């Protein structure tokens, strides 16, 4: 699975490099490619978490220098990460970040505490999921503008990077059981690739889709969820729905 995923993204990197042509990399972040935890393929339930964007994900110049060696080197450059326990440091003091939500979700699902004080127990879970961004390149005003990038250069790179902005390859190759998307403003085509897919409104800012046999939950930004719904309530809504759907699938299978 991992090798197939890597091969697909290497193909995309090759196409991106050709489409890009001449460019000015000043201040631009690297392409963000979904990162697959080393325990993902052996997890009881395979999960994929998607956020809106990163904040300066490595260097675009470094990414392109790696791509001149090979697309494989560029893939490795963009998907290298700090140790999983550094993920725990990417939360915020208010407990309202994407990572706060993701860790709470895993903790509730597996009934296992995840924190810096539980490294041995939490280690497996911190490598058990895929995480990515709906935008492989951040918005201009997120970092590039303040790092000296020209808007026209950012726009050119952004347009070329749209081939990465899709859930298609994660869904088709990695086949997660659950996908959680926390970018309410993203175009539905990011998930559906333009195919008509009905959805169910489970609650305020909680939509359900079934795409490629994955149970997909599309939510608002955590900064909306935290004060208006609460992470605990949001997670309860999703897990109750997932449990019902799982039981229905088992019942339907047993009747065959």
N, C-alpha and C positions, 0 to 999 in steps of 0.2 A: 504494500500500500504506500509506504513512505517513498520508495523508489519511483513508483508511478507518479506520485504527486510531484516529486522533485523534477522528473523528466518533463512533465507538463509545464511547470513554471520556468524551466530552462528554455523551453520553446518560446514562451511568452517573453522572456528576457531578450532572446535573440531578435524577435520581432520588434520589441520596444527599442532596442539599440539601433536597428535599421531605420525605424520611423523617426527617431529622434534627430539624426543627422547632427549638424553643428548646433552647439548649445553653450550656454553660460551656466556653469554649476554653482556659481557663488551663492552661498547661504542656503542652498537647497538640501532638504533631508533626503535620505535614501528611500527607495521603494520599500514599502512594508509588505512582506509576504507572510501569510499565516504560519504560525509556529506550532508544531506538533510535539506535544510532550512525549518523552520516551516511553511512558507507560500507557499511552492512549490506546494502542492496539490490543492491550490485554485488560483494559478496564471493563468492569461489569456492565456499566452503561457508558457509552461513548458520548462525550459532550463537546460542543464547540461554542465558544463565546466570542461575540463580535461587538466591538465598540465603534465609535465614529472615526477617531484618528489618534495618532500618537503625537508627541511633542518632540520634534526633531529626532527622527529615528536614524541614527548614524549619519554618515555624510554621503550626499549624492555623488560627490567627486570620487570618494572611496569606492562606492558601488560601481561606478562606470569604469574606474581603473581595474577593478576586479573582473568586470565583464570583458575587458580587452584581453584578459588571459583566457577566460572561458565563462560561459553562462553558469557553469557549475560553481565557479569561484564567486560569482556575483550572488548566486542563490545562498551560498554558505555565509557570505558577508552579511546579507540582509536578515538571515534567520538565526544568526548567532545571538545568543542572549546571555544575560548574567545568570548566576545560579538561581534556581527556582525560589530560594528563600529571599532573594532580593525582590521578588514580586510582592512579598509582604510589606516591603518598604515603599511600594508605589501607592499605598492607600493614603487617605488624608486624615487630618486630625478630627474631622467631623463625622467620619464613618459614612460618607455619602458618595464615594467614588465608584467607578466601575469595578475596581478590584475589591473594594469592600463588599459590593453586591455578589461578585463571583465567589468569593471565599465563604460568604455566609450561605450561599446556595449550596456549595459543596459540603459545608459543615452540616447543614440540615439534611441534605440528601443521604449522606453517608453516616450521619450521627457521629461525626468525628471532629473534634476541635482542631482548628487550623490557626496557628499563631507561631510567633518566633520561639515561644516557650515549649512547643510541641514538635520539634524538628523531626524526631524519629518517626512519630506517628503520622505527621502531616506530609513527610517527604514524598510518599507515593502519590498522594492526591495532587500535589503541586506539579506533578509531571503527567497527570492523567487526562488532560484536556487539550484542545486546540484553541488558540486565541489569535484573533486577527482584527482587521479594521475594515469598515465599509469603504473608506477612502485610503487607497494605497499611498497617496501623497496628500499631505495635510492642506488645509485651506491656506491661502496666501497670508492672511492676517494672523495665523496661528504662530508661525515661526519665520517663514521665509522673508516676509516684509522687514522684520527686525534684524535679520541677518545680512541685509544688504542685497537681496535678490531684486531684480527688476520684474515688474508684474508680467510683462510680455514673455520673459523667459520662463517664469513660473507657469503661465498659461499654456505655453507650448509643451512643457514637460507634463503638465496635468492632463492635457488632451491625449498625449501619447500613452499615458499611464492608465487610461480607462480600460484597457484590456485586462488589467488586474482587478478591476472593481466589480467583482461578481462572486457569488457564493457557489457557482456552478461546480467548480473543481473540488471544493471541499465536500459538497454534497455527493457528487458522483464517484469520487475516488475514495474519500475517507469514510463516507457513509455514517455520519453521527446519528445516534438515536435521538438526541436532543440538541437543538441549536437555539441559542438565545441571542437576539439582536437588540442592542441598546442604542439605536439611532433612529428616532421617530421621523426625522426629516428625509431619510434616505428614500430613493426611488424604489418602488416595489419591484422593478425590473432587476435590481441588484440581486434579489432572491429568486425570482421566477424566470429570469432570462427572457422576459417578454411573453411567456406562456400564460394564458388565463388560468389563475388558481383562485378558487374561492377561499375566503377566510372567515373565521368566527370571532366575534368580539366577546372575549371572556369577561372583561371588566374595563374600567377606564384605563386607556392606554395599554391594554393587554390584548393583542391579537394572536390568533392561532392559525397556522398554515400547515398543510402537509405537503411537502415537496420532496420528491425522490425517496419517499417512505421515511422521511425524517420529521419528527414533531418539532415544528418551529414556533417559537414564542417571540413576538416582536413587541418590544417595550419602549417606553419613553426613556429619556436620559435619566440617569440615577438622581441627578439634582432635582428633577421633578418628582420622581417616585418617593424619595426620602421624606419630604415634608407633606406630600399630598396623599400618599397611600401607605408608605412605610415598606421597608424591605421585607419584614416578616410577613406582612399581608400579601405582598406581591409573590413571594416564594411559595406561600401556601396556595395561592390561586393556581400557579403553574404546576406544582407537584400533585395537587388534587386532580387536575385535569389530566395530567400524564398518567396517573394511576388508573383512572377510569378508562382511558384509551388503551392502556396496556392490558387491563383485564378483559376488555371487549375483544381485543385481538386474540387473547388466549382462548376465550369462549368460542369465537368464530373458528379458530384452528381446530379445536376439539370436536366441533360439529361436522368437520369434513369427513 
